[in-house]
């Protein structure tokens, strides 16, 4: 290979890295917000909301405020980091903000459920590393010609599925009412399925596909809510539902035979049900 071509290739392979100062500021700020929410324990007064005659309890306290603030900080921080990417060239950054923002929100919910657990600070540290990995992966996949892009896509896809599992387990662990848990599951599913389909297909905004995925998942989640299952068992089955319906949509997008798409999508769903029953 001529020297100029070799130098050009090496430059392309090593150039697309985020600004370390911006990255450290964003991650440190998110970690500080998480730490504040865990360190300060303020008394809360139960608040109830009447929706069509149904009394729904909700919390408006420091934890709630920090959860919203952390999600906003993650979104703005990720946008600040990605806008420095040399391959941005006028592209929209919003698709790359979906997964980091939702991950920060779900991590807040999970940490709040571990308020009285001794190892919650270890979970906080792991969560900070997790957010760092998500932001780095989103930065990498912005340039699909980057040799690391396939790894980033696979990593973000796996993280998206893991986030739905964490959200489902967190909601079921706190015995939330269906009217509270279903909107949260629906929000998580539509955002996560949207991002997975963006990564795995050529569609920029697969709204219909994401809506169909969400409808299928919340129907499964609503049925599981009333069954005698542990939070982990319910989460595994809900994860299997999302994985199966997304794979079905991807198979159709790749022009697979309809019967083959159904068969290949049904297998992981039934395996998830089996696994859920085993861990119950």
PyMOL commands that set and color helices and strands:
alter all, ss='L'
color gray80, all
select helices_A, chain A and resi 3-15+20-39+62-82+94-113+120-141+149-173+178-200+207-225+231-253+258-279
alter helices_A, ss='H'
color red, helices_A
select strands_A, chain A and resi 47-51+54-58
alter strands_A, ss='S'
color yellow, strands_A
deselect
rebuild
show_as cartoon
